[in-house]
């Protein structure tokens, strides 16, 4: 994904597009998963909590 | 590199940093929440000896009347009350009905229900105190 595309998707995600948000989740999955590791294993409940947290807060990101 | 591309790169870097912070805070919040939860153990995992209710007790409870008596002597004292007073106490404290409703059903005045309750409770109290002193 080129930077221009990324900017467009991010903007759509902040405006509430579910598809764009899913793309952001895919793109940042390694970062999200890194934070979800507890004792070396991914805590699915924590991951779910983080994804919801991102979805609820992404509109606050100032582009 | 043109200005637009530079802007997009900066945007991505800024968003990545923002997201990292958001995720970190969410994780801390989640961990704090889960740490305050009390550990629970399923009933099946508990040894039978520490369970407060055994099968015999359950059978006994099943055979009891509407009142779940904590003490046998209270049950005895209750059984010694006149049937009408037993019925009034049951309706008041087990069925949680209002004295006015009970009065209608028993075809008497609400005051009569209050009087019966007063006398029944007084009798129960007296019997329990007498038995308690005797033991």
N, CA and C atoms of all chains as a GROMACS GRO file, in nm:
protein
  594
    1UNK      N    1   0.084  -0.120   0.000
    1UNK     CA    2   0.000   0.000   0.000
    1UNK      C    3   0.088   0.126   0.000
    2UNK      N    4   0.062   0.213  -0.098
    2UNK     CA    5   0.145   0.334  -0.100
    2UNK      C    6   0.092   0.436   0.002
    3UNK      N    7   0.176   0.534   0.038
    3UNK     CA    8   0.137   0.630   0.142
    3UNK      C    9   0.008   0.705   0.111
    4UNK      N   10  -0.015   0.732  -0.016
    4UNK     CA   11  -0.136   0.805  -0.055
    4UNK      C   12  -0.261   0.722  -0.023
    5UNK      N   13  -0.253   0.594  -0.059
    5UNK     CA   14  -0.363   0.501  -0.031
    5UNK      C   15  -0.389   0.492   0.119
    6UNK      N   16  -0.280   0.485   0.191
    6UNK     CA   17  -0.291   0.474   0.337
    6UNK      C   18  -0.367   0.595   0.395
    7UNK      N   19  -0.328   0.714   0.348
    7UNK     CA   20  -0.392   0.836   0.396
    7UNK      C   21  -0.542   0.834   0.372
    8UNK      N   22  -0.581   0.781   0.254
    8UNK     CA   23  -0.722   0.776   0.218
    8UNK      C   24  -0.797   0.679   0.311
    9UNK      N   25  -0.737   0.562   0.330
    9UNK     CA   26  -0.802   0.461   0.415
    9UNK      C   27  -0.814   0.510   0.559
   10UNK      N   28  -0.707   0.574   0.605
   10UNK     CA   29  -0.709   0.625   0.743
   10UNK      C   30  -0.819   0.730   0.759
   11UNK      N   31  -0.830   0.814   0.661
   11UNK     CA   32  -0.933   0.918   0.668
   11UNK      C   33  -1.073   0.856   0.673
   12UNK      N   34  -1.093   0.755   0.587
   12UNK     CA   35  -1.224   0.688   0.585
   12UNK      C   36  -1.251   0.618   0.718
   13UNK      N   37  -1.146   0.559   0.772
   13UNK     CA   38  -1.163   0.489   0.901
   13UNK      C   39  -1.201   0.586   1.011
   14UNK      N   40  -1.139   0.703   1.012
   14UNK     CA   41  -1.172   0.802   1.115
   14UNK      C   42  -1.314   0.857   1.096
   15UNK      N   43  -1.364   0.845   0.974
   15UNK     CA   44  -1.500   0.894   0.948
   15UNK      C   45  -1.606   0.785   0.972
   16UNK      N   46  -1.559   0.666   1.010
   16UNK     CA   47  -1.654   0.561   1.049
   16UNK      C   48  -1.672   0.448   0.950
   17UNK      N   49  -1.588   0.439   0.845
   17UNK     CA   50  -1.604   0.330   0.749
   17UNK      C   51  -1.552   0.198   0.810
   18UNK      N   52  -1.639   0.099   0.812
   18UNK     CA   53  -1.602  -0.031   0.870
   18UNK      C   54  -1.496  -0.101   0.787
   19UNK      N   55  -1.512  -0.091   0.655
   19UNK     CA   56  -1.416  -0.157   0.565
   19UNK      C   57  -1.276  -0.099   0.585
   20UNK      N   58  -1.272   0.034   0.592
   20UNK     CA   59  -1.143   0.100   0.610
   20UNK      C   60  -1.081   0.062   0.744
   21UNK      N   61  -1.168   0.050   0.844
   21UNK     CA   62  -1.118   0.012   0.978
   21UNK      C   63  -1.060  -0.128   0.974
   22UNK      N   64  -1.126  -0.218   0.902
   22UNK     CA   65  -1.075  -0.355   0.890
   22UNK      C   66  -0.939  -0.358   0.822
   23UNK      N   67  -0.923  -0.271   0.723
   23UNK     CA   68  -0.793  -0.263   0.652
   23UNK      C   69  -0.685  -0.215   0.749
   24UNK      N   70  -0.721  -0.119   0.833
   24UNK     CA   71  -0.625  -0.069   0.933
   24UNK      C   72  -0.587  -0.182   1.029
   25UNK      N   73  -0.688  -0.260   1.070
   25UNK     CA   74  -0.661  -0.373   1.161
   25UNK      C   75  -0.565  -0.472   1.096
   26UNK      N   76  -0.590  -0.500   0.967
   26UNK     CA   77  -0.504  -0.595   0.894
   26UNK      C   78  -0.360  -0.541   0.887
   27UNK      N   79  -0.354  -0.414   0.853
   27UNK     CA   80  -0.224  -0.350   0.834
   27UNK      C   81  -0.143  -0.347   0.964
   28UNK      N   82  -0.214  -0.323   1.072
   28UNK     CA   83  -0.145  -0.310   1.201
   28UNK      C   84  -0.154  -0.437   1.287
   29UNK      N   85  -0.192  -0.547   1.226
   29UNK     CA   86  -0.205  -0.671   1.303
   29UNK      C   87  -0.076  -0.709   1.378
   30UNK      N   88   0.041  -0.697   1.313
   30UNK     CA   89   0.163  -0.733   1.387
   30UNK      C   90   0.182  -0.649   1.514
   31UNK      N   91   0.154  -0.518   1.503
   31UNK     CA   92   0.169  -0.430   1.620
   31UNK      C   93   0.067  -0.467   1.729
   32UNK      N   94  -0.057  -0.489   1.686
   32UNK     CA   95  -0.164  -0.524   1.782
   32UNK      C   96  -0.131  -0.658   1.850
   33UNK      N   97  -0.093  -0.755   1.768
   33UNK     CA   98  -0.063  -0.888   1.823
   33UNK      C   99   0.056  -0.885   1.918
   34UNK      N  100   0.152  -0.798   1.888
   34UNK     CA  101   0.268  -0.786   1.976
   34UNK      C  102   0.225  -0.745   2.117
   35UNK      N  103   0.129  -0.655   2.124
   35UNK     CA  104   0.082  -0.608   2.255
   35UNK      C  105  -0.009  -0.710   2.324
   36UNK      N  106  -0.063  -0.804   2.243
   36UNK     CA  107  -0.158  -0.900   2.301
   36UNK      C  108  -0.092  -1.025   2.355
   37UNK      N  109   0.039  -1.031   2.347
   37UNK     CA  110   0.108  -1.152   2.394
   37UNK      C  111   0.124  -1.147   2.545
   38UNK      N  112   0.073  -1.250   2.609
   38UNK     CA  113   0.093  -1.265   2.753
   38UNK      C  114   0.149  -1.404   2.774
   39UNK      N  115   0.263  -1.411   2.838
   39UNK     CA  116   0.338  -1.537   2.856
   39UNK      C  117   0.362  -1.606   2.721
   40UNK      N  118   0.391  -1.526   2.620
   40UNK     CA  119   0.424  -1.581   2.488
   40UNK      C  120   0.305  -1.618   2.402
   41UNK      N  121   0.184  -1.614   2.460
   41UNK     CA  122   0.067  -1.654   2.382
   41UNK      C  123  -0.025  -1.534   2.362
   42UNK      N  124  -0.092  -1.532   2.246
   42UNK     CA  125  -0.185  -1.421   2.221
   42UNK      C  126  -0.312  -1.441   2.305
   43UNK      N  127  -0.343  -1.338   2.384
   43UNK     CA  128  -0.464  -1.340   2.464
   43UNK      C  129  -0.577  -1.285   2.378
   44UNK      N  130  -0.665  -1.375   2.335
   44UNK     CA  131  -0.771  -1.335   2.240
   44UNK      C  132  -0.868  -1.233   2.301
   45UNK      N  133  -0.892  -1.247   2.431
   45UNK     CA  134  -0.983  -1.151   2.496
   45UNK      C  135  -0.922  -1.011   2.496
   46UNK      N  136  -0.793  -1.007   2.524
   46UNK     CA  137  -0.722  -0.878   2.524
   46UNK      C  138  -0.724  -0.819   2.383
   47UNK      N  139  -0.702  -0.905   2.283
   47UNK     CA  140  -0.700  -0.858   2.145
   47UNK      C  141  -0.836  -0.797   2.108
   48UNK      N  142  -0.940  -0.869   2.146
   48UNK     CA  143  -1.075  -0.820   2.119
   48UNK      C  144  -1.098  -0.685   2.187
   49UNK      N  145  -1.052  -0.676   2.310
   49UNK     CA  146  -1.068  -0.551   2.388
   49UNK      C  147  -0.994  -0.436   2.319
   50UNK      N  148  -0.874  -0.465   2.272
   50UNK     CA  149  -0.793  -0.362   2.206
   50UNK      C  150  -0.858  -0.319   2.074
   51UNK      N  151  -0.906  -0.416   1.997
   51UNK     CA  152  -0.970  -0.382   1.869
   51UNK      C  153  -1.092  -0.293   1.890
   52UNK      N  154  -1.170  -0.327   1.992
   52UNK     CA  155  -1.289  -0.244   2.022
   52UNK      C  156  -1.244  -0.104   2.064
   53UNK      N  157  -1.139  -0.100   2.145
   53UNK     CA  158  -1.086   0.028   2.193
   53UNK      C  159  -1.040   0.115   2.075
   54UNK      N  160  -0.973   0.052   1.981
   54UNK     CA  161  -0.927   0.127   1.862
   54UNK      C  162  -1.048   0.178   1.783
   55UNK      N  163  -1.143   0.088   1.761
   55UNK     CA  164  -1.262   0.125   1.683
   55UNK      C  165  -1.335   0.243   1.745
   56UNK      N  166  -1.338   0.243   1.878
   56UNK     CA  167  -1.410   0.350   1.948
   56UNK      C  168  -1.333   0.481   1.950
   57UNK      N  169  -1.202   0.472   1.934
   57UNK     CA  170  -1.119   0.593   1.950
   57UNK      C  171  -1.057   0.648   1.821
   58UNK      N  172  -1.069   0.572   1.713
   58UNK     CA  173  -0.997   0.613   1.592
   58UNK      C  174  -1.047   0.750   1.539
   59UNK      N  175  -1.173   0.778   1.568
   59UNK     CA  176  -1.227   0.908   1.519
   59UNK      C  177  -1.158   1.027   1.586
   60UNK      N  178  -1.092   0.998   1.700
   60UNK     CA  179  -1.025   1.108   1.773
   60UNK      C  180  -0.888   1.142   1.711
   61UNK      N  181  -0.840   1.055   1.622
   61UNK     CA  182  -0.709   1.083   1.561
   61UNK      C  183  -0.722   1.202   1.465
   62UNK      N  184  -0.636   1.298   1.488
   62UNK     CA  185  -0.642   1.423   1.412
   62UNK      C  186  -0.555   1.410   1.287
   63UNK      N  187  -0.620   1.407   1.168
   63UNK     CA  188  -0.542   1.386   1.045
   63UNK      C  189  -0.474   1.515   0.998
   64UNK      N  190   1.136   1.322  -0.346
   64UNK     CA  191   1.010   1.301  -0.276
   64UNK      C  192   0.928   1.432  -0.276
   65UNK      N  193   0.803   1.425  -0.329
   65UNK     CA  194   0.724   1.548  -0.331
   65UNK      C  195   0.658   1.571  -0.195
   66UNK      N  196   0.597   1.688  -0.184
   66UNK     CA  197   0.538   1.727  -0.056
   66UNK      C  198   0.428   1.634  -0.009
   67UNK      N  199   0.343   1.590  -0.105
   67UNK     CA  200   0.230   1.504  -0.069
   67UNK      C  201   0.279   1.373  -0.010
   68UNK      N  202   0.379   1.315  -0.078
   68UNK     CA  203   0.430   1.186  -0.029
   68UNK      C  204   0.494   1.202   0.109
   69UNK      N  205   0.563   1.315   0.125
   69UNK     CA  206   0.626   1.342   0.254
   69UNK      C  207   0.520   1.352   0.364
   70UNK      N  208   0.411   1.422   0.327
   70UNK     CA  209   0.300   1.439   0.423
   70UNK      C  210   0.241   1.303   0.460
   71UNK      N  211   0.220   1.217   0.358
   71UNK     CA  212   0.162   1.085   0.382
   71UNK      C  213   0.252   0.999   0.469
   72UNK      N  214   0.382   1.008   0.447
   72UNK     CA  215   0.477   0.932   0.530
   72UNK      C  216   0.472   0.978   0.675
   73UNK      N  217   0.467   1.110   0.690
   73UNK     CA  218   0.462   1.168   0.826
   73UNK      C  219   0.331   1.126   0.893
   74UNK      N  220   0.222   1.130   0.815
   74UNK     CA  221   0.091   1.090   0.868
   74UNK      C  222   0.095   0.947   0.918
   75UNK      N  223   0.156   0.859   0.836
   75UNK     CA  224   0.161   0.718   0.874
   75UNK      C  225   0.243   0.698   1.001
   76UNK      N  226   0.354   0.768   1.007
   76UNK     CA  227   0.441   0.756   1.125
   76UNK      C  228   0.368   0.809   1.249
   77UNK      N  229   0.299   0.921   1.232
   77UNK     CA  230   0.224   0.981   1.343
   77UNK      C  231   0.112   0.888   1.390
   78UNK      N  232   0.043   0.828   1.291
   78UNK     CA  233  -0.067   0.738   1.326
   78UNK      C  234  -0.013   0.613   1.398
   79UNK      N  235   0.098   0.561   1.349
   79UNK     CA  236   0.157   0.441   1.411
   79UNK      C  237   0.191   0.469   1.557
   80UNK      N  238   0.247   0.587   1.582
   80UNK     CA  239   0.284   0.623   1.718
   80UNK      C  240   0.158   0.640   1.804
   81UNK      N  241   0.056   0.705   1.748
   81UNK     CA  242  -0.070   0.726   1.819
   81UNK      C  243  -0.133   0.591   1.853
   82UNK      N  244  -0.135   0.501   1.753
   82UNK     CA  245  -0.197   0.370   1.771
   82UNK      C  246  -0.123   0.291   1.879
   83UNK      N  247   0.009   0.300   1.876
   83UNK     CA  248   0.090   0.229   1.975
   83UNK      C  249   0.051   0.273   2.117
   84UNK      N  250   0.034   0.404   2.132
   84UNK     CA  251  -0.005   0.459   2.264
   84UNK      C  252  -0.145   0.412   2.303
   85UNK      N  253  -0.238   0.418   2.206
   85UNK     CA  254  -0.376   0.376   2.233
   85UNK      C  255  -0.380   0.229   2.276
   86UNK      N  256  -0.306   0.147   2.203
   86UNK     CA  257  -0.305   0.003   2.234
   86UNK      C  258  -0.245  -0.020   2.374
   87UNK      N  259  -0.138   0.050   2.403
   87UNK     CA  260  -0.071   0.035   2.532
   87UNK      C  261  -0.166   0.071   2.646
   88UNK      N  262  -0.237   0.183   2.630
   88UNK     CA  263  -0.331   0.227   2.734
   88UNK      C  264  -0.446   0.128   2.750
   89UNK      N  265  -0.497   0.078   2.635
   89UNK     CA  266  -0.607  -0.019   2.640
   89UNK      C  267  -0.561  -0.146   2.712
   90UNK      N  268  -0.438  -0.186   2.684
   90UNK     CA  269  -0.385  -0.307   2.746
   90UNK      C  270  -0.376  -0.289   2.899
   91UNK      N  271  -0.324  -0.174   2.941
   91UNK     CA  272  -0.312  -0.147   3.085
   91UNK      C  273  -0.451  -0.151   3.151
   92UNK      N  274  -0.547  -0.088   3.085
   92UNK     CA  275  -0.683  -0.083   3.138
   92UNK      C  276  -0.740  -0.225   3.151
   93UNK      N  277  -0.718  -0.305   3.047
   93UNK     CA  278  -0.768  -0.442   3.046
   93UNK      C  279  -0.705  -0.524   3.159
   94UNK      N  280  -0.573  -0.510   3.172
   94UNK     CA  281  -0.503  -0.588   3.275
   94UNK      C  282  -0.548  -0.546   3.415
   95UNK      N  283  -0.568  -0.417   3.433
   95UNK     CA  284  -0.614  -0.369   3.564
   95UNK      C  285  -0.752  -0.428   3.595
   96UNK      N  286  -0.837  -0.432   3.493
   96UNK     CA  287  -0.972  -0.486   3.510
   96UNK      C  288  -0.967  -0.634   3.547
   97UNK      N  289  -0.887  -0.710   3.474
   97UNK     CA  290  -0.885  -0.854   3.496
   97UNK      C  291  -0.815  -0.889   3.627
   98UNK      N  292  -0.721  -0.804   3.671
   98UNK     CA  293  -0.653  -0.832   3.798
   98UNK      C  294  -0.746  -0.816   3.916
   99UNK      N  295  -0.842  -0.722   3.904
   99UNK     CA  296  -0.932  -0.699   4.017
   99UNK      C  297  -1.043  -0.803   4.027
  100UNK      N  298  -1.057  -0.886   3.922
  100UNK     CA  299  -1.159  -0.990   3.928
  100UNK      C  300  -1.117  -1.097   4.028
  101UNK      N  301  -1.213  -1.146   4.106
  101UNK     CA  302  -1.181  -1.251   4.202
  101UNK      C  303  -1.170  -1.383   4.129
  102UNK      N  304  -1.077  -1.466   4.175
  102UNK     CA  305  -1.066  -1.599   4.117
  102UNK      C  306  -1.190  -1.678   4.154
  103UNK      N  307  -1.243  -1.750   4.059
  103UNK     CA  308  -1.359  -1.833   4.090
  103UNK      C  309  -1.326  -1.980   4.067
  104UNK      N  310  -1.392  -2.063   4.142
  104UNK     CA  311  -1.371  -2.208   4.131
  104UNK      C  312  -1.507  -2.270   4.108
  105UNK      N  313  -1.515  -2.365   4.014
  105UNK     CA  314  -1.644  -2.426   3.988
  105UNK      C  315  -1.680  -2.520   4.103
  106UNK      N  316  -1.809  -2.541   4.121
  106UNK     CA  317  -1.856  -2.626   4.232
  106UNK      C  318  -1.798  -2.767   4.223
  107UNK      N  319  -1.782  -2.815   4.100
  107UNK     CA  320  -1.731  -2.952   4.081
  107UNK      C  321  -1.590  -2.968   4.135
  108UNK      N  322  -1.514  -2.856   4.134
  108UNK     CA  323  -1.375  -2.865   4.180
  108UNK      C  324  -1.363  -2.866   4.332
  109UNK      N  325  -1.471  -2.825   4.400
  109UNK     CA  326  -1.464  -2.817   4.546
  109UNK      C  327  -1.476  -2.956   4.608
  110UNK      N  328  -1.395  -2.983   4.712
  110UNK     CA  329  -1.412  -3.112   4.779
  110UNK      C  330  -1.548  -3.118   4.849
  111UNK      N  331  -1.610  -3.236   4.846
  111UNK     CA  332  -1.747  -3.248   4.896
  111UNK      C  333  -1.760  -3.209   5.043
  112UNK      N  334  -1.651  -3.233   5.119
  112UNK     CA  335  -1.662  -3.210   5.263
  112UNK      C  336  -1.681  -3.063   5.300
  113UNK      N  337  -1.637  -2.972   5.212
  113UNK     CA  338  -1.654  -2.831   5.249
  113UNK      C  339  -1.783  -2.769   5.194
  114UNK      N  340  -1.858  -2.849   5.120
  114UNK     CA  341  -1.985  -2.796   5.070
  114UNK      C  342  -2.086  -2.789   5.186
  115UNK      N  343  -2.158  -2.679   5.198
  115UNK     CA  344  -2.248  -2.663   5.312
  115UNK      C  345  -2.374  -2.748   5.303
  116UNK      N  346  -2.412  -2.789   5.184
  116UNK     CA  347  -2.538  -2.862   5.169
  116UNK      C  348  -2.510  -3.000   5.111
  117UNK      N  349  -2.559  -3.101   5.178
  117UNK     CA  350  -2.543  -3.237   5.128
  117UNK      C  351  -2.678  -3.289   5.079
  118UNK      N  352  -2.675  -3.404   5.015
  118UNK     CA  353  -2.798  -3.456   4.956
  118UNK      C  354  -2.908  -3.477   5.059
  119UNK      N  355  -2.868  -3.525   5.180
  119UNK     CA  356  -2.969  -3.548   5.285
  119UNK      C  357  -3.036  -3.418   5.323
  120UNK      N  358  -2.954  -3.312   5.333
  120UNK     CA  359  -3.008  -3.180   5.368
  120UNK      C  360  -3.105  -3.134   5.261
  121UNK      N  361  -3.068  -3.159   5.135
  121UNK     CA  362  -3.154  -3.117   5.025
  121UNK      C  363  -3.289  -3.187   5.032
  122UNK      N  364  -3.283  -3.318   5.065
  122UNK     CA  365  -3.409  -3.392   5.076
  122UNK      C  366  -3.495  -3.334   5.187
  123UNK      N  367  -3.427  -3.297   5.299
  123UNK     CA  368  -3.500  -3.242   5.414
  123UNK      C  369  -3.564  -3.108   5.375
  124UNK      N  370  -3.486  -3.026   5.302
  124UNK     CA  371  -3.538  -2.895   5.261
  124UNK      C  372  -3.659  -2.913   5.170
  125UNK      N  373  -3.651  -3.014   5.081
  125UNK     CA  374  -3.763  -3.039   4.989
  125UNK      C  375  -3.890  -3.073   5.065
  126UNK      N  376  -3.875  -3.144   5.176
  126UNK     CA  377  -3.993  -3.190   5.248
  126UNK      C  378  -4.049  -3.081   5.340
  127UNK      N  379  -3.981  -2.969   5.354
  127UNK     CA  380  -4.030  -2.862   5.442
  127UNK      C  381  -4.145  -2.786   5.380
  128UNK      N  382  -4.216  -2.713   5.465
  128UNK     CA  383  -4.324  -2.627   5.418
  128UNK      C  384  -4.265  -2.504   5.351
  129UNK      N  385  -4.351  -2.407   5.328
  129UNK     CA  386  -4.306  -2.288   5.255
  129UNK      C  387  -4.190  -2.217   5.326
  130UNK      N  388  -4.191  -2.216   5.458
  130UNK     CA  389  -4.082  -2.151   5.530
  130UNK      C  390  -3.954  -2.236   5.523
  131UNK      N  391  -3.842  -2.171   5.491
  131UNK     CA  392  -3.714  -2.244   5.496
  131UNK      C  393  -3.656  -2.217   5.635
  132UNK      N  394  -3.684  -2.303   5.726
  132UNK     CA  395  -3.643  -2.278   5.863
  132UNK      C  396  -3.494  -2.299   5.884
  133UNK      N  397  -3.439  -2.206   5.958
  133UNK     CA  398  -3.296  -2.219   5.988
  133UNK      C  399  -3.278  -2.309   6.109
  134UNK      N  400  -3.372  -2.306   6.195
  134UNK     CA  401  -3.358  -2.386   6.316
  134UNK      C  402  -3.481  -2.474   6.336
  135UNK      N  403  -3.453  -2.592   6.381
  135UNK     CA  404  -3.562  -2.688   6.398
  135UNK      C  405  -3.664  -2.639   6.502
  136UNK      N  406  -3.612  -2.575   6.606
  136UNK     CA  407  -3.703  -2.531   6.712
  136UNK      C  408  -3.797  -2.420   6.666
  137UNK      N  409  -3.752  -2.344   6.569
  137UNK     CA  410  -3.840  -2.242   6.512
  137UNK      C  411  -3.954  -2.312   6.437
  138UNK      N  412  -3.918  -2.422   6.368
  138UNK     CA  413  -4.019  -2.499   6.296
  138UNK      C  414  -4.120  -2.556   6.394
  139UNK      N  415  -4.070  -2.606   6.509
  139UNK     CA  416  -4.160  -2.663   6.610
  139UNK      C  417  -4.255  -2.556   6.664
  140UNK      N  418  -4.195  -2.439   6.694
  140UNK     CA  419  -4.275  -2.329   6.749
  140UNK      C  420  -4.380  -2.286   6.647
  141UNK      N  421  -4.341  -2.283   6.522
  141UNK     CA  422  -4.433  -2.244   6.415
  141UNK      C  423  -4.547  -2.345   6.405
  142UNK      N  424  -4.512  -2.473   6.416
  142UNK     CA  425  -4.613  -2.579   6.406
  142UNK      C  426  -4.714  -2.572   6.521
  143UNK      N  427  -4.671  -2.515   6.634
  143UNK     CA  428  -4.761  -2.505   6.750
  143UNK      C  429  -4.861  -2.389   6.738
  144UNK      N  430  -4.839  -2.302   6.640
  144UNK     CA  431  -4.930  -2.189   6.622
  144UNK      C  432  -5.063  -2.239   6.564
  145UNK      N  433  -5.172  -2.168   6.592
  145UNK     CA  434  -5.299  -2.205   6.527
  145UNK      C  435  -5.284  -2.196   6.374
  146UNK      N  436  -5.358  -2.281   6.306
  146UNK     CA  437  -5.347  -2.291   6.159
  146UNK      C  438  -5.366  -2.154   6.091
  147UNK      N  439  -5.462  -2.078   6.142
  147UNK     CA  440  -5.491  -1.950   6.079
  147UNK      C  441  -5.370  -1.855   6.090
  148UNK      N  442  -5.306  -1.856   6.206
  148UNK     CA  443  -5.189  -1.769   6.224
  148UNK      C  444  -5.072  -1.817   6.137
  149UNK      N  445  -5.059  -1.950   6.125
  149UNK     CA  446  -4.954  -2.004   6.037
  149UNK      C  447  -4.976  -1.953   5.895
  150UNK      N  448  -5.103  -1.960   5.854
  150UNK     CA  449  -5.137  -1.919   5.717
  150UNK      C  450  -5.106  -1.770   5.697
  151UNK      N  451  -5.139  -1.689   5.796
  151UNK     CA  452  -5.116  -1.543   5.785
  151UNK      C  453  -4.966  -1.514   5.778
  152UNK      N  454  -4.888  -1.580   5.862
  152UNK     CA  455  -4.742  -1.556   5.859
  152UNK      C  456  -4.684  -1.599   5.725
  153UNK      N  457  -4.731  -1.711   5.675
  153UNK     CA  458  -4.682  -1.760   5.545
  153UNK      C  459  -4.712  -1.660   5.434
  154UNK      N  460  -4.836  -1.611   5.438
  154UNK     CA  461  -4.875  -1.515   5.334
  154UNK      C  462  -4.795  -1.384   5.346
  155UNK      N  463  -4.769  -1.343   5.471
  155UNK     CA  464  -4.696  -1.217   5.491
  155UNK      C  465  -4.548  -1.229   5.457
  156UNK      N  466  -4.483  -1.333   5.507
  156UNK     CA  467  -4.337  -1.338   5.497
  156UNK      C  468  -4.282  -1.428   5.386
  157UNK      N  469  -4.363  -1.525   5.345
  157UNK     CA  470  -4.315  -1.612   5.235
  157UNK      C  471  -4.368  -1.562   5.102
  158UNK      N  472  -4.498  -1.540   5.100
  158UNK     CA  473  -4.559  -1.494   4.975
  158UNK      C  474  -4.546  -1.343   4.958
  159UNK      N  475  -4.500  -1.276   5.065
  159UNK     CA  476  -4.477  -1.131   5.066
  159UNK      C  477  -4.599  -1.053   5.018
  160UNK      N  478  -4.714  -1.091   5.073
  160UNK     CA  479  -4.838  -1.022   5.033
  160UNK      C  480  -4.873  -0.915   5.135
  161UNK      N  481  -4.949  -0.818   5.089
  161UNK     CA  482  -4.986  -0.707   5.178
  161UNK      C  483  -5.100  -0.750   5.271
  162UNK      N  484  -5.104  -0.694   5.393
  162UNK     CA  485  -5.210  -0.730   5.487
  162UNK      C  486  -5.349  -0.706   5.429
  163UNK      N  487  -5.363  -0.602   5.347
  163UNK     CA  488  -5.493  -0.570   5.288
  163UNK      C  489  -5.541  -0.684   5.196
  164UNK      N  490  -5.446  -0.738   5.118
  164UNK     CA  491  -5.481  -0.850   5.027
  164UNK      C  492  -5.523  -0.972   5.108
  165UNK      N  493  -5.443  -0.998   5.213
  165UNK     CA  494  -5.470  -1.116   5.296
  165UNK      C  495  -5.608  -1.102   5.360
  166UNK      N  496  -5.637  -0.979   5.408
  166UNK     CA  497  -5.766  -0.954   5.473
  166UNK      C  498  -5.881  -0.985   5.377
  167UNK      N  499  -5.864  -0.946   5.252
  167UNK     CA  500  -5.969  -0.972   5.152
  167UNK      C  501  -5.989  -1.122   5.136
  168UNK      N  502  -5.876  -1.193   5.123
  168UNK     CA  503  -5.885  -1.337   5.098
  168UNK      C  504  -5.946  -1.412   5.217
  169UNK      N  505  -5.908  -1.366   5.338
  169UNK     CA  506  -5.957  -1.437   5.457
  169UNK      C  507  -6.090  -1.380   5.507
  170UNK      N  508  -6.138  -1.280   5.433
  170UNK     CA  509  -6.265  -1.217   5.469
  170UNK      C  510  -6.264  -1.161   5.611
  171UNK      N  511  -6.162  -1.082   5.640
  171UNK     CA  512  -6.153  -1.017   5.770
  171UNK      C  513  -6.095  -0.877   5.749
  172UNK      N  514  -6.076  -0.802   5.857
  172UNK     CA  515  -6.023  -0.666   5.841
  172UNK      C  516  -5.870  -0.669   5.841
  173UNK      N  517  -5.808  -0.570   5.776
  173UNK     CA  518  -5.661  -0.564   5.780
  173UNK      C  519  -5.608  -0.557   5.922
  174UNK      N  520  -5.684  -0.488   6.009
  174UNK     CA  521  -5.640  -0.478   6.147
  174UNK      C  522  -5.631  -0.616   6.213
  175UNK      N  523  -5.725  -0.703   6.175
  175UNK     CA  524  -5.724  -0.840   6.230
  175UNK      C  525  -5.595  -0.913   6.187
  176UNK      N  526  -5.554  -0.888   6.061
  176UNK     CA  527  -5.431  -0.951   6.011
  176UNK      C  528  -5.312  -0.901   6.093
  177UNK      N  529  -5.308  -0.768   6.115
  177UNK     CA  530  -5.197  -0.710   6.195
  177UNK      C  531  -5.196  -0.771   6.335
  178UNK      N  532  -5.315  -0.784   6.395
  178UNK     CA  533  -5.324  -0.840   6.530
  178UNK      C  534  -5.274  -0.984   6.534
  179UNK      N  535  -5.317  -1.061   6.433
  179UNK     CA  536  -5.276  -1.201   6.427
  179UNK      C  537  -5.124  -1.212   6.411
  180UNK      N  538  -5.070  -1.124   6.329
  180UNK     CA  539  -4.924  -1.124   6.309
  180UNK      C  540  -4.854  -1.092   6.441
  181UNK      N  541  -4.905  -0.991   6.509
  181UNK     CA  542  -4.844  -0.949   6.636
  181UNK      C  543  -4.844  -1.065   6.735
  182UNK      N  544  -4.960  -1.129   6.750
  182UNK     CA  545  -4.971  -1.236   6.848
  182UNK      C  546  -4.886  -1.357   6.808
  183UNK      N  547  -4.884  -1.387   6.676
  183UNK     CA  548  -4.806  -1.502   6.629
  183UNK      C  549  -4.657  -1.481   6.654
  184UNK      N  550  -4.610  -1.361   6.621
  184UNK     CA  551  -4.467  -1.334   6.639
  184UNK      C  552  -4.430  -1.333   6.787
  185UNK      N  553  -4.522  -1.278   6.868
  185UNK     CA  554  -4.498  -1.274   7.013
  185UNK      C  555  -4.486  -1.416   7.068
  186UNK      N  556  -4.577  -1.502   7.023
  186UNK     CA  557  -4.578  -1.642   7.068
  186UNK      C  558  -4.448  -1.712   7.025
  187UNK      N  559  -4.409  -1.691   6.900
  187UNK     CA  560  -4.285  -1.753   6.850
  187UNK      C  561  -4.165  -1.705   6.932
  188UNK      N  562  -4.159  -1.575   6.954
  188UNK     CA  563  -4.048  -1.517   7.030
  188UNK      C  564  -4.041  -1.576   7.170
  189UNK      N  565  -4.158  -1.584   7.234
  189UNK     CA  566  -4.163  -1.635   7.371
  189UNK      C  567  -4.117  -1.781   7.375
  190UNK      N  568  -4.169  -1.860   7.281
  190UNK     CA  569  -4.132  -2.003   7.281
  190UNK      C  570  -3.983  -2.022   7.256
  191UNK      N  571  -3.931  -1.946   7.164
  191UNK     CA  572  -3.788  -1.960   7.132
  191UNK      C  573  -3.701  -1.917   7.250
  192UNK      N  574  -3.743  -1.811   7.318
  192UNK     CA  575  -3.665  -1.763   7.433
  192UNK      C  576  -3.670  -1.863   7.547
  193UNK      N  577  -3.790  -1.921   7.568
  193UNK     CA  578  -3.805  -2.020   7.675
  193UNK      C  579  -3.717  -2.141   7.647
  194UNK      N  580  -3.724  -2.191   7.522
  194UNK     CA  581  -3.643  -2.307   7.485
  194UNK      C  582  -3.495  -2.276   7.493
  195UNK      N  583  -3.462  -2.152   7.450
  195UNK     CA  584  -3.321  -2.111   7.454
  195UNK      C  585  -3.267  -2.109   7.594
  196UNK      N  586  -3.350  -2.061   7.690
  196UNK     CA  587  -3.308  -2.058   7.830
  196UNK      C  588  -3.296  -2.198   7.887
  197UNK      N  589  -3.386  -2.283   7.840
  197UNK     CA  590  -3.388  -2.421   7.892
  197UNK      C  591  -3.269  -2.501   7.849
  198UNK      N  592  -3.202  -2.465   7.736
  198UNK     CA  593  -3.092  -2.544   7.682
  198UNK      C  594  -2.958  -2.512   7.746
   0.00000   0.00000   0.00000
